[in-house]
Amino acid sequence: MATEDKVLMDTNVFTGIVENIRGAAAYCTLSEDPLQKLDTWEGISAGRKMNEILKQFYKTTELYRSEASESLPRALLTLRDGMIAVDKEASENLTVEKVTASGGGKLEQKR
């Protein structure tokens, strides 16, 4: 009995989740309005320190947004492709043995 080669896992669900992560992370951007008003704080030492902290915070959030919307989805899709390859290999090399209820013969089927 011949069987069709098919991938057993549902990759559409996984792909959808990854695309949702990509989309949500891409929209996580902060308004840069506060960065335009930094000179207000430059007159005092605490203000200068706060300005540096704010600039670093914006750099960090941009890096996070970039990683979450680009690198993470790319890595997850690579993981998905690896899982598909393993699933395909396993399904192609799976041998099923079924003993008939009468205890007589054995039916062997390779997928």
C-alpha positions in Angstrom: 0.0 0.0 0.0 1.7 3.2 -1.1 1.4 6.4 0.9 2.0 9.9 -0.1 4.9 11.8 1.3 3.5 14.6 3.5 4.8 16.9 6.2 3.0 15.9 9.4 3.3 19.2 11.3 1.0 22.2 10.8 3.5 24.9 9.7 0.8 27.5 9.0 0.1 28.0 12.7 3.8 28.4 13.5 4.3 30.7 10.5 1.3 32.8 11.6 2.7 33.2 15.1 6.1 34.3 13.8 4.5 36.8 11.4 2.4 38.2 14.3 5.6 38.7 16.4 7.3 40.4 13.4 4.3 42.7 12.9 3.8 43.6 16.6 7.5 44.3 17.1 7.7 46.5 14.0 5.0 48.8 15.4 6.7 49.2 18.8 8.3 52.6 18.2 8.6 55.5 20.5 8.0 59.1 19.5 11.2 61.0 19.2 9.6 64.2 20.5 11.3 64.0 23.9 14.7 63.9 22.1 14.0 67.2 20.4 13.6 68.9 23.8 16.8 67.7 25.5 18.3 71.2 25.5 15.8 72.2 28.2 17.8 70.0 30.7 21.3 70.9 29.6 21.6 73.8 32.1 21.9 71.5 35.1 24.2 68.6 35.7 21.3 66.2 36.7 19.6 67.2 33.4 22.7 66.4 31.3 22.9 63.0 33.0 19.2 62.4 32.4 19.6 63.4 28.7 22.4 60.7 28.3 20.2 58.1 30.0 17.3 59.1 27.7 19.5 58.9 24.6 20.7 55.4 25.6 17.2 54.3 26.4 16.1 55.3 22.8 19.1 53.4 21.3 18.2 50.3 23.4 14.5 50.4 22.5 15.4 50.7 18.8 17.8 47.8 19.0 15.2 45.7 20.8 12.6 46.6 18.1 15.0 45.7 15.4 15.9 42.4 16.9 12.3 41.4 17.8 11.0 42.3 14.3 13.8 41.0 12.2 16.3 38.7 13.9 13.9 36.8 16.1 11.4 36.0 13.3 14.3 34.9 11.0 15.6 32.6 13.7 12.1 31.1 14.4 11.5 30.5 10.7 14.9 28.8 10.5 13.8 26.6 13.4 10.5 25.9 11.6 12.4 24.8 8.5 14.6 22.5 10.6 11.6 21.0 12.3 10.0 20.4 8.9 13.1 18.7 7.6 13.3 16.4 10.7 9.5 15.7 10.4 9.9 14.8 6.7 12.9 12.5 7.4 11.1 10.8 10.2 7.9 10.2 8.2 9.9 8.8 5.2 11.7 6.3 7.4 8.9 5.2 9.6 8.1 1.5 9.6 4.8 0.4 11.1 4.2 -3.2 12.0 0.7 -4.4 12.7 0.0 -7.9 14.0 -3.4 -9.2 12.9 -6.0 -10.0 15.6 -5.9 -13.7 14.6 -2.3 -13.9 15.6 -1.4 -15.1 12.1 0.5 -12.9 9.8 2.2 -9.6 10.2 1.6 -6.7 7.9 4.5 -4.3 7.4 4.1 -0.9 5.9 6.9 1.6 5.3 6.0 5.2 4.9 
